[in-house]
Amino acid sequence: MTTTAPLADARALGLAHYAARGVLEHVLARHGVTFQQQVALRAAVTADAPQTPDDLVDQVRSSLKADPADIRAALDELLAKRLLVADGAHLRPTDAGRELLAAAAAETAPIGARVWGAIPTEDLAAAGRVLALVTERANAELAALTA
């Protein structure tokens, strides 16, 4: 008797996303930050040039499709926690912000290895291609809905 693997669909994608996000949120909670705060902090840390608050709002909104007011609140919370600091018109990550991201990454690395480990490279490549296409198409649909 052969079993057929389930086809990927929006529900399967959502379940995988929320399972992985749940792991990350559990780790982030121990560090006193939310998922959205972590995404904003990561955007500041990985930027090639200093970012204004508007730059960071745009980047986070592009990733999370979140309300700009909520993203600004997350930035304010990062400033209050001294994980970001104002530098003129720009926000830059502090050493504490960089250390928090590094610590969270170190904690999630072994979990990620268990989750992703032993999945054949060709399966990961196929999934990557499909997810990139789904992301592109969904972004186009969202743009059409909000135009």
Secondary structure, DSSP 8 states (H G I E B T S, - for coil): ---------HHHHHHHHHHHHHHHHHHHHHTT--HHHHHHHHHHHH-SS-B-HHHHHHHHHHHH---HHHHHHHHHHHHHTTSEEEETTEEEE-HHHHHHHHHHHHHHHHHHHHHHTT--HHHHHHHHHHHHHHHHHHHHHHHHHH-
